[in-house]
Amino acid sequence: MLSQVKLEVSMRNKDINKKDKETKDLTSKLTQNEEKNVELQTYLDKMKKMIAENQLENDRLKKENDQVMNERDYLGAHLIRRNDELALLNEKIRIMENTLKKGENQFAEKC
């Protein structure tokens, strides 16, 4: 009977040691997973910050692009007005030159 008790105690000790080793292994894995989780969270925070910075830069570039396009449109409209004025002035010059030629011809006929 004593040998049976010793055998049971020995088997239980082996089970306890096995469970203890499993517990240590699981604890080690848990610690590794927690460390990996911290690393991933840090990386995620870094990526979120980069996304926010890039979004701000994107918004700034959109504003700048809108300003440039507005200026382009304004200058284009201004150029069209100037070209219209120039065409009108050229037409006036042509009319005045024709009038001058007619006047010179009439003067030449009278003299």
Residue, then its C-alpha position, 0 to 999 in steps of 0.5 A: m500500500l505504501s508503494q502504491v501511495k508512493l507511485e501515486v505521489s510520483m505520478r502526481n508529481k510528474d503531472i504537476n511538473k508537466k502542468d507546470k512546464e505547460t504553464k511556463d510555456l504558455t506564460s512565455k507565449l503570452t508574454q511574447n504575444e503581449e510584446k508583439n501586441v505592443e509593437l503592433q500597436t506602436y506601428l499602428d499608431k505610427m501609421k495613423k499619424m502618417i495617414a493624418e499627416n498625409q491627409l493634411e498635406n493632401d488637403r493643402l495641395k488641393k487648396e493650392n491647386d484650386q488657387v492656381m486653377n482660379e488664377r489660371d481662369y482669371l488670367g485666361a479671362h483677362l487675356i481674352r478681354r485684352n485680345d478682344e480689345l486688341a482686335l477692336l483697336n486693330e479694326k479701328i486702325r484699319i478703318m482709320e487707314n481706309t478713311l485716310k487713304k480715301g481722304e488722300n485720294q480725294f485730296a489728290e483728285k482736287c489738287 
